[in-house]
Structures are given as structure tokens and as C-alpha cells.
Amino acid sequence: MIEFGRNSLYFSKLVRSKAKMIEFDIPLESHIPISENAQKSFLVALAIVADTARKYFEDYINHKSINSQLKNQLHHAAEYFDALLLSELGHSAEYKDYIAILGATAYYLGDYNGSSRVIINYISDDMQLLGDSTNLVSVFIEVLTDKIFLDYTKNRR
């Protein structure tokens, strides 16, 4: 299983620090320098979400609970995506909707449903997604916000 190692955790903390500097309106000249390597944590976080989703469904089918180490790694990934959105690093504005979806997924799979709902607010109303992914993302957002279950219950009556 892929996980956040020492370097990935270090870079993730740098990204979170950068996000806090932006949040608190610290002048740009006072921001800490961030290496291009910090964005490499994106692939680690993405792999963790993918691995966890697969493992989550395997465990669900086999009636097992989620491994605490896996949940911890998922939390690191969720925090990284969350900070990446706020840090304005790289091309995060261009891929904001995708990063928000990944962050919401990580929070949701890690049982941080409230944080998942908060990060969904970063998804623009007119998100521009590739091809057929628009329908998939719309359904996914409905699952994360319980809307799909509420509509299902309402329609059964």
C-alpha cells in the first residue's frame, strides 16, 4: 500500500502552511518558499485515495472494518487536497473542481463527513469536466451530501 512517508508529510505540511498564510492575508513577500517537490505529494495522496477506495469496498463486502492505519493515511491525503485548494499552488485553480472532489472523497472514506461536505463547497456550479465524467461527478456529489438517499426515500413514498 502506498502511504505518506516522511518527505510527503513534510511537503504536505509546507502546503498547509502556505494555505494558512493565504488565509490570514500574510503578504506574499513573507511567505515561505515552497519547493516544486511539494506538489509531488499530489500523486501520493491520489494513490492513497484510490487504494483506500478499493480496500474500503473489499472490506465492506467481507464485513470488515476499515484499518486504522489506512484511515490515518486517508486523513493525510484529505488534508493535503484541502490545503492544495487553499494554497493557490501550481495549477490548483485550473483543477480546483477535481482537487475538491478528491478531497471530499478522502474525507468521506475516512468518516469525516462534515469536512467532506465543506470541501464540496469549493466545487463551482459550472464545473467543466471531461466527457462523461460530469454525470459521474454529479451522482458522486449527491452521494456525499446524502441527496441521492433523500431523493430515493422521498420517491418511494
Number of C-alpha atoms within 10 A of each C-alpha: 8 15 19 20 11 9 13 23 17 14 22 26 17 20 29 21 17 23 21 16 18 16 11 8 9 12 9 10 7 8 14 12 9 14 11 10 11 19 18 14 22 19 12 18 28 21 18 25 26 17 16 23 17 12 16 20 13 13 14 12 9 9 9 11 9 18 12 10 10 20 19 14 21 31 23 22 32 31 21 29 31 26 22 27 25 21 21 16 17 11 10 17 15 11 14 20 24 20 24 25 21 23 30 29 27 33 29 21 21 24 15 15 17 13 17 26 18 14 23 19 12 18 15 11 8 7 13 13 13 7 7 8 11 13 11 10 16 10 14 17 20 15 14 21 18 13 14 15 13 12 11 11 10 9 8 6 5
